[in-house]
């Protein structure tokens, strides 16, 4: 008789987490396999280290550059591609950010920006380096 048991395996996903309380395999028949899944509260949230003011200002610039409707929600986790931005739009967003924050973004750094959070983190780093 084969038996496998596991407990408290947690998988964190962006929106929700699933906790596998127990898994057991007794014998070889299908009717003996038991899975119990139950939702668990999210244990942690990914938070961008960028200042809230920076994230808010980047959100405003992205909305303006992409001409998004007033009701469109843009947050730190918003991906430019999901907002409808193509590569040219992303270049224009970076140019708008450079102008607004008085910074210069290297091409390699600009290519790594995919989300509002990425942009805000980079801006805070560049502003801090410029101030030093």
MIDOSE-1310 file (N, C-alpha, C; in nm, 2 decimals, decimal comma, always signed):
residues 132
xxxx	+0,08/-0,12/+0,00/+0,00/+0,00/+0,00/+0,09/+0,12/+0,00; +0,07/+0,21/-0,10/+0,15/+0,33/-0,11/+0,08/+0,44/-0,04; +0,16/+0,53/+0,02/+0,09/+0,64/+0,09/+0,18/+0,76/+0,08; +0,12/+0,88/+0,05/+0,20/+1,00/+0,04/+0,11/+1,11/+0,11
xxxx	+0,17/+1,18/+0,20/+0,10/+1,28/+0,27/+0,18/+1,41/+0,27; +0,11/+1,52/+0,26/+0,18/+1,65/+0,26/+0,09/+1,74/+0,34; +0,15/+1,84/+0,40/+0,07/+1,94/+0,47/+0,13/+2,07/+0,46; +0,04/+2,17/+0,46/+0,07/+2,31/+0,46/+0,17/+2,36/+0,35
xxxx	+0,14/+2,31/+0,23/+0,21/+2,37/+0,12/+0,14/+2,49/+0,07; +0,21/+2,60/+0,06/+0,14/+2,73/+0,02/+0,20/+2,78/-0,11; +0,11/+2,83/-0,19/+0,15/+2,88/-0,32/+0,10/+3,03/-0,32; +0,18/+3,12/-0,33/+0,14/+3,26/-0,34/+0,13/+3,30/-0,48
xxxx	+0,01/+3,36/-0,51/-0,02/+3,41/-0,65/-0,05/+3,56/-0,63; -0,04/+3,63/-0,75/-0,06/+3,78/-0,74/-0,19/+3,81/-0,67; -0,30/+3,74/-0,70/-0,43/+3,78/-0,65/-0,47/+3,70/-0,53; -0,44/+3,57/-0,52/-0,48/+3,50/-0,41/-0,38/+3,38/-0,38
xxxx	-0,40/+3,32/-0,27/-0,31/+3,21/-0,23/-0,39/+3,09/-0,21; -0,34/+2,97/-0,23/-0,40/+2,85/-0,21/-0,32/+2,77/-0,11; -0,38/+2,71/-0,01/-0,31/+2,63/+0,09/-0,35/+2,49/+0,07; -0,26/+2,40/+0,04/-0,30/+2,25/+0,03/-0,27/+2,20/+0,17
xxxx	-0,38/+2,16/+0,24/-0,37/+2,12/+0,38/-0,32/+1,97/+0,38; -0,38/+1,89/+0,30/-0,33/+1,75/+0,30/-0,35/+1,68/+0,17; -0,26/+1,60/+0,13/-0,27/+1,52/+0,01/-0,24/+1,37/+0,05; -0,33/+1,28/+0,02/-0,30/+1,15/+0,06/-0,34/+1,05/-0,06
xxxx	-0,25/+0,96/-0,08/-0,28/+0,85/-0,18/-0,28/+0,72/-0,10; -0,39/+0,66/-0,09/-0,39/+0,53/-0,03/-0,43/+0,42/-0,13; -0,35/+0,33/-0,15/-0,38/+0,23/-0,25/-0,37/+0,28/-0,39; -0,42/+0,21/-0,49/-0,40/+0,25/-0,62/-0,54/+0,29/-0,69
xxxx	-0,65/+0,29/-0,62/-0,78/+0,32/-0,67/-0,80/+0,47/-0,67; -0,87/+0,52/-0,77/-0,89/+0,67/-0,79/-0,98/+0,72/-0,68; -1,07/+0,64/-0,63/-1,17/+0,69/-0,53/-1,10/+0,71/-0,39; -0,97/+0,67/-0,37/-0,90/+0,69/-0,25/-0,82/+0,82/-0,25
xxxx	-0,81/+0,89/-0,36/-0,73/+1,01/-0,37/-0,80/+1,13/-0,31; -0,74/+1,20/-0,22/-0,81/+1,31/-0,15/-0,73/+1,44/-0,16; -0,79/+1,54/-0,21/-0,73/+1,67/-0,21/-0,82/+1,77/-0,14; -0,77/+1,84/-0,04/-0,85/+1,94/+0,02/-0,78/+2,08/+0,00
xxxx	-0,85/+2,16/-0,07/-0,79/+2,30/-0,09/-0,88/+2,40/-0,02; -0,81/+2,50/+0,04/-0,89/+2,60/+0,10/-0,82/+2,73/+0,09; -0,89/+2,84/+0,06/-0,82/+2,97/+0,04/-0,77/+3,02/+0,17; -0,65/+3,09/+0,17/-0,59/+3,14/+0,28/-0,57/+3,29/+0,26
xxxx	-0,56/+3,37/+0,36/-0,54/+3,51/+0,34/-0,40/+3,53/+0,28; -0,38/+3,64/+0,20/-0,25/+3,67/+0,15/-0,16/+3,70/+0,26; -0,04/+3,63/+0,26/+0,05/+3,65/+0,37/+0,14/+3,77/+0,36; +0,16/+3,82/+0,24/+0,25/+3,93/+0,22/+0,20/+4,00/+0,09
xxxx	+0,24/+4,13/+0,08/+0,21/+4,20/-0,04/+0,34/+4,26/-0,09; +0,35/+4,26/-0,22/+0,47/+4,32/-0,28/+0,45/+4,47/-0,28; +0,54/+4,54/-0,22/+0,53/+4,68/-0,22/+0,65/+4,74/-0,28; +0,63/+4,84/-0,37/+0,74/+4,90/-0,43/+0,81/+4,99/-0,34
xxxx	+0,94/+4,99/-0,34/+1,02/+5,08/-0,25/+1,01/+5,23/-0,29; +0,96/+5,25/-0,41/+0,95/+5,39/-0,46/+0,86/+5,47/-0,37; +0,88/+5,60/-0,36/+0,79/+5,69/-0,28/+0,65/+5,69/-0,35; +0,55/+5,70/-0,27/+0,41/+5,70/-0,32/+0,39/+5,82/-0,41
xxxx	+0,46/+5,94/-0,38/+0,44/+6,05/-0,46/+0,50/+6,03/-0,60; +0,61/+5,95/-0,61/+0,68/+5,92/-0,73/+0,58/+5,83/-0,82; +0,53/+5,73/-0,75/+0,44/+5,63/-0,82/+0,32/+5,71/-0,87; +0,26/+5,80/-0,79/+0,14/+5,88/-0,83/+0,18/+5,96/-0,95
xxxx	+0,29/+6,03/-0,95/+0,33/+6,12/-1,06/+0,36/+6,04/-1,19; +0,42/+5,92/-1,17/+0,44/+5,83/-1,29/+0,31/+5,79/-1,35; +0,21/+5,75/-1,26/+0,08/+5,71/-1,31/+0,01/+5,82/-1,39; +0,02/+5,95/-1,34/-0,03/+6,06/-1,41/+0,03/+6,08/-1,55
xxxx	+0,16/+6,07/-1,55/+0,24/+6,09/-1,68/+0,20/+5,98/-1,78; +0,19/+5,85/-1,73/+0,15/+5,74/-1,81/+0,01/+5,76/-1,87; -0,08/+5,81/-1,79/-0,22/+5,83/-1,83/-0,22/+5,94/-1,94; -0,14/+6,04/-1,92/-0,13/+6,16/-2,01/-0,07/+6,11/-2,15
xxxx	+0,04/+6,04/-2,14/+0,11/+6,00/-2,26/+0,03/+5,90/-2,34; -0,04/+5,81/-2,27/-0,12/+5,71/-2,35/-0,26/+5,76/-2,37; -0,30/+5,88/-2,33/-0,43/+5,94/-2,35/-0,54/+5,85/-2,30; -0,52/+5,80/-2,18/-0,62/+5,70/-2,12/-0,74/+5,78/-2,07
xxxx	-0,85/+5,71/-2,07/-0,98/+5,77/-2,02/-0,96/+5,80/-1,87; -1,04/+5,90/-1,83/-1,03/+5,94/-1,69/-1,06/+5,82/-1,59; -1,15/+5,73/-1,62/-1,18/+5,62/-1,54/-1,08/+5,50/-1,54; -0,98/+5,51/-1,62/-0,88/+5,40/-1,63/-0,79/+5,40/-1,51
xxxx	-0,79/+5,29/-1,44/-0,70/+5,28/-1,32/-0,56/+5,24/-1,36; -0,47/+5,32/-1,31/-0,33/+5,29/-1,33/-0,26/+5,28/-1,19; -0,19/+5,17/-1,16/-0,13/+5,16/-1,03/+0,01/+5,12/-1,05; +0,08/+5,10/-0,94/+0,23/+5,06/-0,95/+0,25/+4,93/-1,02
xxxx	+0,15/+4,84/-1,02/+0,17/+4,71/-1,08/+0,12/+4,71/-1,23; +0,07/+4,82/-1,28/+0,02/+4,83/-1,41/+0,14/+4,81/-1,51; +0,12/+4,72/-1,61/+0,22/+4,70/-1,71/+0,18/+4,80/-1,83; +0,28/+4,86/-1,89/+0,26/+4,95/-2,00/+0,19/+4,88/-2,11
xxxx	+0,24/+4,75/-2,14/+0,18/+4,68/-2,25/+0,03/+4,65/-2,23; -0,01/+4,62/-2,10/-0,15/+4,60/-2,07/-0,23/+4,72/-2,09; -0,17/+4,84/-2,08/-0,24/+4,97/-2,09/-0,25/+5,01/-2,24; -0,19/+4,92/-2,33/-0,20/+4,95/-2,47/-0,08/+5,02/-2,53
xxxx	+0,03/+5,03/-2,45/+0,15/+5,09/-2,50/+0,23/+5,00/-2,59; +0,28/+5,06/-2,70/+0,38/+4,98/-2,78/+0,52/+5,04/-2,75; +0,62/+5,00/-2,83/+0,76/+5,04/-2,80/+0,77/+5,19/-2,81; +0,71/+5,25/-2,91/+0,72/+5,39/-2,93/+0,65/+5,47/-2,81
xxxx	+0,54/+5,42/-2,77/+0,47/+5,48/-2,65/+0,56/+5,47/-2,53; +0,63/+5,36/-2,51/+0,72/+5,34/-2,40/+0,83/+5,45/-2,40; +0,89/+5,47/-2,52/+0,99/+5,57/-2,54/+0,94/+5,71/-2,50; +0,82/+5,74/-2,55/+0,76/+5,87/-2,51/+0,73/+5,88/-2,36
xxxx	+0,69/+5,77/-2,30/+0,67/+5,78/-2,16/+0,80/+5,81/-2,08; +0,91/+5,74/-2,13/+1,04/+5,76/-2,06/+1,08/+5,90/-2,09; +1,06/+5,96/-2,20/+1,10/+6,10/-2,23/+1,02/+6,19/-2,14; +0,89/+6,16/-2,12/+0,81/+6,25/-2,03/+0,85/+6,24/-1,89
xxxx	+0,90/+6,12/-1,85/+0,95/+6,10/-1,71/+1,08/+6,18/-1,69; +1,17/+6,17/-1,80/+1,30/+6,24/-1,79/+1,27/+6,39/-1,77; +1,18/+6,44/-1,85/+1,15/+6,59/-1,84/+1,08/+6,62/-1,71; +0,99/+6,55/-1,66/+0,92/+6,58/-1,54/+1,01/+6,57/-1,41
xxxx	+1,11/+6,48/-1,41/+1,19/+6,46/-1,30/+1,33/+6,51/-1,31; +1,36/+6,57/-1,43/+1,49/+6,63/-1,45/+1,61/+6,52/-1,45; +1,58/+6,41/-1,51/+1,68/+6,30/-1,50/+1,71/+6,26/-1,65; +1,81/+6,17/-1,66/+1,84/+6,11/-1,79/+1,85/+5,96/-1,77
xxxx	+1,77/+5,89/-1,85/+1,76/+5,75/-1,84/+1,84/+5,68/-1,95; +1,93/+5,59/-1,91/+2,01/+5,52/-2,01/+1,92/+5,43/-2,09; +1,96/+5,40/-2,21/+1,88/+5,31/-2,30/+1,86/+5,18/-2,24; +1,96/+5,12/-2,18/+1,95/+4,98/-2,12/+1,85/+4,98/-2,00
xxxx	+1,85/+5,09/-1,93/+1,76/+5,10/-1,81/+1,62/+5,12/-1,86; +1,60/+5,20/-1,97/+1,47/+5,23/-2,03/+1,41/+5,10/-2,08; +1,49/+5,01/-2,14/+1,44/+4,89/-2,19/+1,39/+4,79/-2,08; +1,44/+4,81/-1,96/+1,40/+4,72/-1,85/+1,27/+4,76/-1,78
xxxx	+1,22/+4,88/-1,82/+1,10/+4,93/-1,76/+0,98/+4,86/-1,83; +0,90/+4,79/-1,75/+0,78/+4,73/-1,80/+0,65/+4,78/-1,72; +0,67/+4,82/-1,60/+0,56/+4,86/-1,52/+0,58/+5,00/-1,46; +0,47/+5,06/-1,41/+0,48/+5,19/-1,34/+0,58/+5,18/-1,22
xxxx	+0,57/+5,07/-1,15/+0,66/+5,05/-1,04/+0,81/+5,04/-1,08; +0,84/+4,98/-1,19/+0,97/+4,98/-1,24/+1,02/+5,12/-1,27; +0,94/+5,20/-1,33/+0,97/+5,33/-1,37/+1,00/+5,42/-1,24; +0,91/+5,40/-1,14/+0,92/+5,48/-1,02/+1,04/+5,44/-0,94
xxxx	+1,07/+5,31/-0,94/+1,20/+5,27/-0,87/+1,32/+5,33/-0,93; +1,32/+5,32/-1,07/+1,44/+5,38/-1,14/+1,45/+5,53/-1,12; +1,34/+5,60/-1,12/+1,34/+5,74/-1,10/+1,39/+5,78/-0,96; +1,34/+5,71/-0,86/+1,39/+5,74/-0,72/+1,54/+5,71/-0,71
xxxx	+1,59/+5,60/-0,78/+1,73/+5,57/-0,77/+1,81/+5,68/-0,84; +1,76/+5,73/-0,96/+1,84/+5,83/-1,04/+1,83/+5,96/-0,97; +1,72/+6,00/-0,91/+1,71/+6,12/-0,84/+1,80/+6,12/-0,71; +1,81/+6,01/-0,64/+1,90/+6,00/-0,53/+2,04/+6,00/-0,57
xxxx	+2,08/+5,94/-0,68/+2,22/+5,94/-0,73/+2,25/+6,09/-0,77; +2,16/+6,16/-0,83/+2,18/+6,29/-0,88/+2,20/+6,39/-0,76; +2,13/+6,36/-0,65/+2,14/+6,45/-0,53/+2,27/+6,42/-0,45; +2,33/+6,30/-0,47/+2,46/+6,27/-0,40/+2,58/+6,34/-0,45
